[in-house]
């Protein structure tokens, strides 16, 4: 291994290589090959990198995904199967459970090797999102929804499954925003009344708008060709432009990745200093097994995780955002959502930290 990488790993093993204060030295070394170096430099400096998806069959896979999922989207719009609430047009959450091509895109070995090299820890996909049309989402950072300790060991990869134009709602982002300070619940909570704010990215929208203005950051859009991909940092502000032609689709897939030897949690549902930490065990799409949160190479003590979960459930009554519904039926919740039962997660904890944000039924 190159001496510059060894120095980084000895001094700052809890910082991704692509975020290292020694990154320019690493970039000038032999650690990256030529095409990796270009990707790494863009991700470090801009917070994103564009590349061709590393599979010659991506166009064929893209067409199969469109042919397979299009009827499911149409059926869901007509009140049909919604796959435990995971299919909410225009988005299909974790379609890898039913579609091998979706899983194959997320688990591509060349991409996993690249991400692992960029971050210095082995990457694994934990979520897929398939879009039939543009999301039209307000710009946001993924880090409020799911993140890691140490921080920044999470990224997203967006793949165009058809050509994108200004008419069908392209992806947009703010270059360099990944280097701005991170503001979590600890920074936006000062009084008791602040605790009643919903655990939603909505409470950060005004802040993000003001930060963009303060940094005088210019938005960019990604007019991707089918088969192009974009890697983005956990903190990069990104979203979806308005759809100008409502007849147009914009098929795409997002895969989110964590990295091994981290703890995984939902920041917008957590008040860390108060011990309310929405820890969870993500599913590795490659193995279909849950990955336990860990620190220094060892799983977090089960009693500590249990205490954090209990604090999430036993919050004071004056904090309605954290109250479990009085008619919540854990057994029914597991029946309605077999993926939760399969993962072995406590139903009440899953609902409080994930299910309620995803609109899952519980009775």
ZAMARGU-4260 file (C-alpha; in steps of 0.2 Angstrom, whole numbers, plus 5000, padded with zeros to 4 digits):
<rodrens>
0) 5000/5000/5000 | 5006/5018/4996 | 5014/5027/5011 | 5002/5041/5010 | 4987/5029/5012
5) 4996/5020/5026 | 4998/5037/5035 | 4980/5041/5033 | 4975/5024/5039 | 4986/5025/5054
10) 4981/5043/5059 | 4963/5044/5054 | 4955/5027/5051 | 4938/5034/5055 | 4939/5046/5040
15) 4935/5040/5022 | 4950/5041/5011 | 4940/5052/4999 | 4938/5065/5013 | 4956/5063/5020
20) 4965/5079/5024 | 4980/5070/5015 | 4969/5067/5000 | 4979/5077/4988 | 4995/5068/4992
25) 4985/5051/4991 | 4979/5057/4974 | 4996/5060/4967 | 5002/5043/4973 | 5000/5026/4964
30) 4985/5022/4975 | 4973/5025/4961 | 4974/5020/4943 | 4970/5034/4930 | 4951/5032/4929
35) 4949/5030/4947 | 4960/5045/4950 | 4948/5056/4940 | 4933/5049/4949 | 4941/5051/4966
40) 4946/5069/4963 | 4929/5074/4957 | 4921/5066/4972 | 4933/5075/4984 | 4932/5092/4977
45) 4914/5093/4971 | 4905/5079/4981 | 4900/5069/4966 | 4908/5060/4951 | 4901/5055/4934
50) 4906/5039/4926 | 4899/5025/4914 | 4891/5011/4924 | 4904/4997/4924 | 4894/4984/4915
55) 4892/4982/4896 | 4875/4975/4898 | 4868/4990/4907 | 4856/4995/4893 | 4849/4977/4892
60) 4847/4977/4911 | 4839/4994/4910 | 4826/4988/4897 | 4822/4973/4907 | 4819/4983/4923
65) 4807/4995/4913 | 4798/4981/4906 | 4796/4972/4922 | 4792/4987/4934 | 4781/4997/4922
70) 4765/4986/4924 | 4768/4986/4943 | 4768/5005/4944 | 4752/5006/4933 | 4744/4993/4944
75) 4749/5002/4960 | 4741/5019/4953 | 4725/5009/4951 | 4725/5003/4969 | 4734/4987/4966
80) 4748/4978/4975 | 4760/4990/4984 | 4772/4977/4991 | 4770/4981/5009 | 4770/5000/5005
85) 4787/5000/4996 | 4779/5004/4979 | 4773/5022/4980 | 4773/5029/4962 | 4784/5036/4955
90) 4796/5026/4967 | 4799/5008/4971 | 4808/5005/4987 | 4819/4990/4988 | 4814/4982/4972
95) 4829/4971/4973 | 4818/4959/4983 | 4808/4954/4967 | 4819/4959/4953 | 4836/4952/4949
100) 4842/4966/4938 | 4839/4979/4951 | 4849/4968/4963 | 4863/4966/4950 | 4865/4984/4947
105) 4867/4987/4966 | 4879/4973/4968 | 4891/4976/4953 | 4908/4970/4959 | 4918/4983/4950
110) 4907/4997/4957 | 4909/4989/4975 | 4928/4988/4973 | 4929/5006/4967 | 4918/5012/4982
115) 4928/5002/4994 | 4944/5009/4987 | 4938/5027/4988 | 4932/5025/5006 | 4945/5013/5013
120) 4932/5001/5020 | 4922/4988/5011 | 4906/4994/5004 | 4889/4985/5004 | 4872/4991/4996
125) 4858/4992/5009 | 4844/5000/4999 | 4838/5002/4981 | 4826/5015/4974 | 4819/5013/4957
130) 4810/5028/4949 | 4798/5028/4934 | 4797/5047/4933 | 4807/5061/4940 | 4806/5063/4959
135) 4804/5082/4959 | 4811/5081/4977 | 4817/5097/4986 | 4836/5097/4987 | 4842/5088/5003
140) 4856/5077/5010 | 4854/5059/5012 | 4863/5060/5029 | 4848/5066/5038 | 4839/5049/5033
145) 4853/5037/5036 | 4870/5039/5041 | 4885/5031/5050 | 4897/5033/5065 | 4911/5037/5060
150) 4902/5050/5049 | 4903/5050/5030 | 4904/5032/5027 | 4888/5032/5016 | 4886/5037/4998
155) 4873/5035/4984 | 4875/5029/4966 | 4862/5035/4953 | 4861/5026/4937 | 4851/5032/4922
160) 4840/5018/4914 | 4835/5030/4900 | 4841/5046/4893 | 4837/5062/4903 | 4832/5079/4897
165) 4827/5095/4904 | 4809/5090/4901 | 4808/5074/4911 | 4815/5080/4928 | 4834/5078/4929
170) 4844/5076/4944 | 4851/5092/4951 | 4864/5095/4964 | 4875/5109/4972 | 4894/5106/4969
175) 4905/5107/4985 | 4890/5107/4997 | 4897/5091/5004 | 4911/5101/5012 | 4899/5113/5022
180) 4896/5110/5041 | 4884/5097/5045 | 4869/5103/5055 | 4859/5089/5064 | 4846/5089/5078
185) 4859/5095/5091 | 4861/5111/5081 | 4843/5115/5078 | 4836/5110/5096 | 4837/5123/5110
190) 4820/5122/5119 | 4808/5109/5125 | 4796/5114/5111 | 4809/5110/5098 | 4808/5092/5103
195) 4790/5091/5096 | 4796/5095/5078 | 4793/5080/5067 | 4807/5068/5063 | 4807/5073/5044
200) 4818/5082/5032 | 4805/5095/5030 | 4812/5104/5046 | 4828/5107/5037 | 4822/5113/5020
205) 4823/5132/5025 | 4840/5129/5032 | 4847/5121/5016 | 4839/5135/5006 | 4848/5148/5017
210) 4864/5139/5016 | 4864/5138/4997 | 4861/5157/4997 | 4875/5160/5010 | 4887/5150/5000
215) 4882/5158/4984 | 4882/5140/4977 | 4875/5137/4959 | 4865/5122/4955 | 4869/5110/4942
220) 4859/5097/4933 | 4864/5080/4926 | 4857/5077/4909 | 4863/5059/4909 | 4863/5047/4895
225) 4856/5029/4898 | 4870/5019/4907 | 4878/5034/4915 | 4880/5034/4934 | 4883/5047/4947
230) 4891/5044/4964 | 4887/5057/4977 | 4893/5060/4995 | 4882/5058/5010 | 4882/5077/5013
235) 4879/5083/4995 | 4863/5093/4992 | 4854/5085/4978 | 4836/5084/4972 | 4825/5082/4956
240) 4820/5096/4944 | 4802/5099/4939 | 4795/5088/4926 | 4790/5099/4911 | 4782/5086/4900
245) 4771/5075/4911 | 4770/5062/4897 | 4788/5058/4899 | 4796/5044/4910 | 4813/5046/4918
250) 4818/5028/4923 | 4833/5027/4935 | 4839/5018/4950 | 4847/5024/4966 | 4857/5012/4976
255) 4863/5018/4994 | 4879/5011/5001 | 4886/5009/5019 | 4903/5003/5023 | 4909/4989/5036
260) 4914/4992/5054 | 4902/5007/5057 | 4887/5010/5067 | 4871/5014/5057 | 4857/5026/5062
265) 4843/5038/5057 | 4849/5056/5062 | 4833/5065/5060 | 4825/5053/5072 | 4839/5054/5085
270) 4844/5066/5099 | 4861/5058/5102 | 4865/5069/5118 | 4849/5063/5126 | 4852/5045/5122
275) 4839/5044/5109 | 4848/5035/5095 | 4838/5027/5081 | 4851/5013/5078 | 4846/4999/5066
280) 4854/4985/5056 | 4854/4988/5038 | 4852/4973/5026 | 4867/4969/5015 | 4859/4967/4997
285) 4873/4956/4992 | 4870/4943/5006 | 4852/4947/5011 | 4859/4947/5029 | 4857/4961/5042
290) 4873/4970/5047 | 4875/4974/5065 | 4882/4991/5070 | 4900/4990/5076 | 4914/5000/5083
295) 4932/4996/5082 | 4929/4980/5074 | 4917/4974/5087 | 4898/4974/5087 | 4890/4987/5099
300) 4885/4978/5115 | 4867/4972/5114 | 4862/4980/5130 | 4868/4997/5124 | 4858/4995/5108
305) 4842/4989/5118 | 4844/5004/5129 | 4844/5016/5114 | 4829/5008/5107 | 4819/5009/5123
310) 4823/5027/5125 | 4816/5030/5108 | 4800/5021/5113 | 4798/5028/5131 | 4800/5047/5127
315) 4789/5059/5137 | 4771/5061/5132 | 4775/5080/5128 | 4785/5074/5113 | 4772/5067/5101
320) 4784/5064/5087 | 4791/5050/5097 | 4775/5042/5104 | 4771/5024/5098 | 4752/5024/5093
325) 4741/5017/5107 | 4733/5004/5095 | 4750/4998/5088 | 4749/4979/5085 | 4767/4972/5084
330) 4761/4955/5078 | 4750/4963/5065 | 4765/4974/5059 | 4776/4959/5056 | 4762/4950/5047
335) 4760/4965/5036 | 4778/4968/5033 | 4787/4951/5031 | 4804/4960/5027 | 4804/4967/5045
340) 4800/4949/5052 | 4814/4942/5041 | 4826/4954/5048 | 4822/4950/5066 | 4819/4968/5071
345) 4808/4973/5085 | 4792/4979/5077 | 4789/4994/5088 | 4807/5000/5086 | 4806/4997/5067
350) 4790/5007/5066 | 4796/5022/5076 | 4813/5023/5067 | 4808/5018/5049 | 4790/5012/5047
355) 4781/5028/5051 | 4792/5038/5039 | 4788/5026/5025 | 4770/5026/5028 | 4769/5008/5033
360) 4752/5001/5040 | 4752/4994/5058 | 4735/4988/5060
</rodrens>
